[in-house]
Amino acid sequence: MKILLTGSKGQLGTDFQLVSEDRHQVVGYDLDLDITDRGAVQRRVADVAPDLVVNAAAFTDVDGAESDEIACYRVNALGAQNLALGCLEAGIPLLHVSTDFVFNGEGESPYTEFDRPDPRGVYGKSKYAGECYVTGLLNRYYICRTSWLFGVGGSNFAKTMLEAGRERNSVRVVDDQEGSPTYSRDLARKILEIIEGGSYGTYHLSNSGSCTWNEFTRVIFEMAGINTPVLPVSTAELGRPAPRPRYSVMRGLALEMQGIEPMRHYREAVREFILRDLPDWEKRGEQS
Ligand SMILES: NC(=O)c1ccc[n+]([C@@H]2O[C@H](COP(=O)([O-])OP(=O)(O)OC[C@H]3O[C@@H](n4cnc5c(N)ncnc54)[C@H](OP(=O)(O)O)[C@@H]3O)[C@@H](O)[C@H]2O)c1
């Protein structure tokens, strides 16, 4: 299959290229294909003539989105619309990546693909707007919602904590938000499996298990052999600009319905990420 990938230098984009290289022809673009430029998107889709577009490009600065609403909507909503229009014109499907932040976080049990989105902050609203454009414009689409991504490419919470744990005497991490950490390489593999299966629709794709950010940090430290104390702090105390869902655990009901294996437990993924996949200099906490 020939796949046009956007956001190729991001966490997911990097791993998607890695896991697909032996099986598909992936033509990746990052800022060299600005998805907010409709004409550029349409021309590139026509030139590359892919069988499928995978959109891993996004505005992912959740706090920054609160002060730069237009920039965030342009990438996450308008960008998704442009890609959907490009795919419509070319007669091909689109795989669009979305987020657990489409839910309000007030639930008590895992959200399924059939639960009603009700995003709160700008980032979540912009991602949901992107989903709506895709589902409204195309008959053949995959929406893959994921959560709490960490990976080798790009910066993320796990890398920040590894660095903080080595440099500080203690770290304070929120203990009142629950979700599912997800390794971008596992996500990329599952996305590939879904594409190859060809069943369109919405999917919840996160590593199994759930925890708070505080518990996640403890697992990261455990795997890395870091003994720095992890202290609790509340979301309110931290006072970040964007609202965060208190509970955003998702259930992969679409996978269950089709008898597709769920993604492995996040602890296994963290172990592999730290002990096998991170480059040695990052394992040792050195600067590149
Ligand atoms: N990160 C998470 O915790 C998380 C959680 C749930 C869902 N998701 C979703 O998962 C997907 C992948 O996330 P990720 O963490 O891999 O993202 P990421 O590392 O931030 O990568 C996104 C890439 O898109 C690029 N990009 C930004 N604006 C663009 C534009 N106008 N045109 C083309 N490319 C553009 C970014 O470039 P710059 O870096 O230069 O801006 C970056 O290389 C996104 O849809 C995201 O919403 C992420």
The ligand as an SDF file (V2000), in Angstrom:
LIG
                    3D

 48 52  0  0  0  0  0  0  0  0999 V2000
    0.9810   13.5540   22.6650 N   0  0  0  0  0  0  0  0  0  0  0  0
   -0.0280   13.0190   23.3530 C   0  0  0  0  0  0  0  0  0  0  0  0
    0.0540   12.7890   24.5710 O   0  0  0  0  0  0  0  0  0  0  0  0
   -1.3070   12.6700   22.6490 C   0  0  0  0  0  0  0  0  0  0  0  0
   -2.3760   12.1660   23.3930 C   0  0  0  0  0  0  0  0  0  0  0  0
   -3.5530   11.8380   22.7320 C   0  0  0  0  0  0  0  0  0  0  0  0
   -3.6620   12.0020   21.3630 C   0  0  0  0  0  0  0  0  0  0  0  0
   -2.6180   12.5100   20.6730 N   0  0  0  0  0  0  0  0  0  0  0  0
   -2.7680   12.6790   19.2260 C   0  0  0  0  0  0  0  0  0  0  0  0
   -1.8780   11.7830   18.5880 O   0  0  0  0  0  0  0  0  0  0  0  0
   -1.4140   12.3410   17.3500 C   0  0  0  0  0  0  0  0  0  0  0  0
    0.0910   12.2870   17.3050 C   0  0  0  0  0  0  0  0  0  0  0  0
    0.5950   13.0150   18.4270 O   0  0  0  0  0  0  0  0  0  0  0  0
    2.1690   13.1870   18.6730 P   0  0  0  0  0  0  0  0  0  0  0  0
    2.3830   13.2450   20.1280 O   0  0  0  0  0  0  0  0  0  0  0  0
    2.9120   12.2410   17.8170 O   0  0  0  0  0  0  0  0  0  0  0  0
    2.3520   14.6700   18.1050 O   0  0  0  0  0  0  0  0  0  0  0  0
    3.6800   15.4870   17.9360 P   0  0  0  0  0  0  0  0  0  0  0  0
    4.8650   14.7090   18.4310 O   0  0  0  0  0  0  0  0  0  0  0  0
    3.4320   16.8530   18.4740 O   0  0  0  0  0  0  0  0  0  0  0  0
    3.8210   15.5330   16.3390 O   0  0  0  0  0  0  0  0  0  0  0  0
    2.9600   16.2830   15.5420 C   0  0  0  0  0  0  0  0  0  0  0  0
    3.7480   16.7350   14.3310 C   0  0  0  0  0  0  0  0  0  0  0  0
    2.8990   17.5240   13.5000 O   0  0  0  0  0  0  0  0  0  0  0  0
    3.6470   18.6700   13.0740 C   0  0  0  0  0  0  0  0  0  0  0  0
    2.7710   19.7530   12.6960 N   0  0  0  0  0  0  0  0  0  0  0  0
    2.2750   20.7510   13.4760 C   0  0  0  0  0  0  0  0  0  0  0  0
    1.5680   21.6120   12.7190 N   0  0  0  0  0  0  0  0  0  0  0  0
    1.5930   21.1580   11.4450 C   0  0  0  0  0  0  0  0  0  0  0  0
    1.0630   21.6220   10.2280 C   0  0  0  0  0  0  0  0  0  0  0  0
    0.3370   22.7480   10.1420 N   0  0  0  0  0  0  0  0  0  0  0  0
    1.2940   20.8980    9.1170 N   0  0  0  0  0  0  0  0  0  0  0  0
    2.0310   19.7660    9.1600 C   0  0  0  0  0  0  0  0  0  0  0  0
    2.5770   19.2850   10.2820 N   0  0  0  0  0  0  0  0  0  0  0  0
    2.3620   19.9670   11.4280 C   0  0  0  0  0  0  0  0  0  0  0  0
    4.4860   18.9920   14.2850 C   0  0  0  0  0  0  0  0  0  0  0  0
    5.5320   19.8680   13.9880 O   0  0  0  0  0  0  0  0  0  0  0  0
    6.0890   20.8440   15.1620 P   0  0  0  0  0  0  0  0  0  0  0  0
    6.4750   19.9560   16.3100 O   0  0  0  0  0  0  0  0  0  0  0  0
    7.2350   21.5320   14.5220 O   0  0  0  0  0  0  0  0  0  0  0  0
    4.9480   21.7330   15.5270 O   0  0  0  0  0  0  0  0  0  0  0  0
    4.9470   17.6140   14.7040 C   0  0  0  0  0  0  0  0  0  0  0  0
    6.1100   17.2030   13.9950 O   0  0  0  0  0  0  0  0  0  0  0  0
   -2.0340   13.7530   17.2840 C   0  0  0  0  0  0  0  0  0  0  0  0
   -3.2090   13.6860   16.5310 O   0  0  0  0  0  0  0  0  0  0  0  0
   -2.3730   14.0610   18.7220 C   0  0  0  0  0  0  0  0  0  0  0  0
   -3.4540   14.9830   18.8270 O   0  0  0  0  0  0  0  0  0  0  0  0
   -1.4370   12.8450   21.2750 C   0  0  0  0  0  0  0  0  0  0  0  0
  1  2  1  0
  2  3  2  0
  2  4  1  0
  4  5  1  0
  4 48  2  0
  5  6  2  0
  6  7  1  0
  7  8  2  0
  8  9  1  0
  8 48  1  0
  9 10  1  0
  9 46  1  0
 10 11  1  0
 11 12  1  0
 11 44  1  0
 12 13  1  0
 13 14  1  0
 14 15  2  0
 14 16  1  0
 14 17  1  0
 17 18  1  0
 18 19  2  0
 18 20  1  0
 18 21  1  0
 21 22  1  0
 22 23  1  0
 23 24  1  0
 23 42  1  0
 24 25  1  0
 25 26  1  0
 25 36  1  0
 26 27  1  0
 26 35  1  0
 27 28  2  0
 28 29  1  0
 29 30  1  0
 29 35  2  0
 30 31  1  0
 30 32  2  0
 32 33  1  0
 33 34  2  0
 34 35  1  0
 36 37  1  0
 36 42  1  0
 37 38  1  0
 38 39  2  0
 38 40  1  0
 38 41  1  0
 42 43  1  0
 44 45  1  0
 44 46  1  0
 46 47  1  0
M  CHG  2   8   1  16  -1
M  END
$$$$
